[in-house]
Structure formats: C-alpha cells, structure tokens
C-alpha cells in the first residue's frame, strides 16, 4: 500500500495559524512601533506618517470657587469652539505633581527675614507685630507644603495637520475660538515631550 503525503494543511492547522496571526506579530524594531518621530523646537509633534500635531494647554481654572456666571462662560465657550472648529481634535487630561519650589523658597526667605527683624528689634511695642509677621510666614510655608502634596489636573487640546501650514492654520482658528476663557497656549518642546512620555507609559512619573 502506497501512502501519498499531502502538502495541504488541515483545517484545524489553518484555523490555528489564522488566530495566531492576530496575536503574534512580525518582528519589528522599537522605532517601527513608536508612533512619533520627533518633537520640533516649536513644540510641533511629527508622527511616523509625516503628519503634524500641536498641543495647546487650557488655562487652569478652579471650578470649586468660580462663580456661576464664570462657569457658564466656560461652558458656552467650549460649545462655541465645537461649533466653529470643524476639524478633529483631542482632549488630553493628565495629573502632575504640584510645583511649589519657588513659593517655598520665597516663604523661607520671609521667615529668615522675620527672625532677623525680631532678634534685632529694640522697640518693645513692635514685638507683637514682628511675632505676628513671623507666624504669618510660617503659616504660609505650611500651606505651600500642603499644596505640594496635591495633584494638579491639566488639560491639553491636540490639533492635527497634514502639513505644517495646515497645522498652523488650525492652531490659529482654535485659539481664536477658545478666547480668553480657555486661553489656549501652544506648549513647548519640553512640555510636549513629557506629555508623550506620559501617554506612552502611564505609570511613569513626570
């Protein structure tokens, strides 16, 4: 009896290979998988498909203390922006550690100054004021230290362009539509780089 070997794959093997094609991808370098090429000096992000993106930071607003009229102006301005700006855009929300180094250094200098004034004071009637001034500086430093433990929530609007000219035009249109209520600011090269790092690795600190 002669057995003829078949080169055709069985239906089971075909099905297995089909499903594996969705799971096991072909070997690619890390640069092939990375969706962006570089960030230009002006903050423009270049994608691997040679399209362009710009990140615009939304003005930080304390919604817990804003008036009802102020809140409605923000809502109306965002609604107006969506009506006027017809191209695609994306809103990115990230949490950062609150930066308070400069404020902390300021109040430490005030504390040192208040101590010197109290130590060198030769007028008894000024003691109460100078002690109050020193306590005020300590209280403000404590507030700064507390604020440094709170996360800061920031929002960025991402706009797109097939060319740099198209991107520039979209940036101008959306900034005008945002007005002073949103106060959209084009983010710097360093800021955009940090955002991209965070988006690609959400567990990384900034």
N, C-alpha and C positions, 0 to 999 in steps of 0.2 A: 504494500500500500504506500503510495507516494503522497507526502504531505506538502502542500503548497503554502508557503508563508505569504501572508498579506502585509503590504506596507501601509495599508489604511488603518487609521486609528479607530478604536472602538468609540461608540457614542459616549460612554462613560468618561473616557480619557479626554475627548473633545470638550465635554461639559466642564471637566475639571480645569483644563487649560484656559477655557473661556473665563471662568470665575477668577482664576489666579491672575489673569491679565489686569483685573481691576485692583488687585491687592499688591502685587509685586511689580513695581515699575522698573523700567530700564535704568541702568546706571547712569547717573548724571552728576556733573560736578556741582559744588555748592554755588558757584556763580550762575549756573543754569537755573537753579531752583530759586535764587534770590530774585524778588520781583522788581528791584530797583537797581539802577546803575550807579548813580551818584547824586549828591546834592550840590548845586552850583553856589557860587559866592553870594548870590542874592536870595538864597533860600529856595530856589526852584528845584523840585524833585524830578529827576529824569528816570522814567521807567525802562524796563528791559525792552519794551516795544517802541522806544523812542518817542513816547508821548510825555506830556509835562503835567505837573501838579503844583499847586501853591497852597500853603496852609495859612489861614488867617485866624488870628486869635480874637475871640469875642471878649469884650470888656467885662471884667469881673463885677458882678452886682450882688449885693447882699439882699436876697429875696425875703429874709426874715424881718428886715427893717424898712423895706421900701414901701412907699405909700401906695394906696390903691390906684391912684391916677398914674403913678410911675410904672406900676406893674402892667396896667392896661396899655400904656405907650409901648412897652417892650413887646407885648403880645401882638399889638397891631402892626408894629414894625416888622416882626418876623413873618406875619401874614402877608404884608406888602412885599417883602423880599421874595416870598414863594410865588407871588403873582408876577412880579417883574422879571425875576431871574429864571429863565425857562430851561437853561442847560442843567445837566446833572450836577449835584454837589452832595457832599457827605459831611455829617457832623461827627466829630471825634471827641469823646469825653474821657479825660484821664485824671487820676488823682496823684498829686505831688506832695512831698513834704513841704510844709510852710517855711519859707525862707525868712528868718528873723535875725540873722547875724548882725546886720548893720544897726538895727534898732537896739539889740542887746548891747553892742559896743557903746552906743550913744548914752544909754542909761547907766552903764558902768562908769563912764566918764563923769556924768552928772553926780553919781554917788561919791566919787573921789573928790570932786569939787566941793560938794556939800559938806563932806567931812573936814576938808581943809578950812572952810569958812567957819564951821562950828568950833574947831580946835583953836583957831586964831582969833576968835571973837573976844573982844574986850568990853563989850557993852551988854550988860545983863538983860536989858529989855529986848534984845534981839535973839536971846536964846530960844524962846518959844517958836519964833518964826523959822530959825535955822534948823531946829529939830523937826519941825513940820516939813520943811523943804527936803530934808534927808529922808524922812519917812515916805514922802511922795515919790522920790526917786526909787527907793526900794520897792514900793508897791508897783510902780510901772515896770520895773525889771521883772517882777514876779509875773505880771500879766504877759509880758513878752515871752517868758519861758513857758507859760501855759499855752499860748498861741502856737508856739513852735511844735507842740505835740499834736496839733490838729491837722488833718489832711486838707489840702487845698484842691478843690474841684475846678478844673479848667475845661473850656470848650474851644475847639478849633473847627472852622469850616474849610473843607477841602474842595477846591475847584480844579477843573481839568481843561486841557487844551491839546489839540493835535499838534499845534505849532506853538512856539513861544509868543508869537504875535496874537494868536487866538487866546492863549492863557492870559496875557497882559490885558486884553480887552475884557475878558470875563472877570478878572480881578477888579478892574475899574468899575464895571457895572454892579457887581455885588457889594463893593464898598459904598457906592453911592446909595444903593438900595438899603443898606444897613443903617446909614445915617449915624448921628451922634449917639443914638440909643444903644446900638450894638458896637459902635466904634471899632470896626474891624481893622486889625493891624497885620500886615504881612509879616510872617515870622521869619527869624533869621536862620542862617545856615546851621548854627549850633542847635537852635530850638527844634528845627525840623529833623535833624539827625537824631536828637534824643527821642522825639516822638516816634520815629520809625523804629528805633531800637526797642522802645517800649511795646509797640504794636506787634513786633515780631517775636518778642519774648515778654509776655505779660507778667511773669514772675520776677523780672529783673528790677532792681531799684533804680531810681533816677537821681 
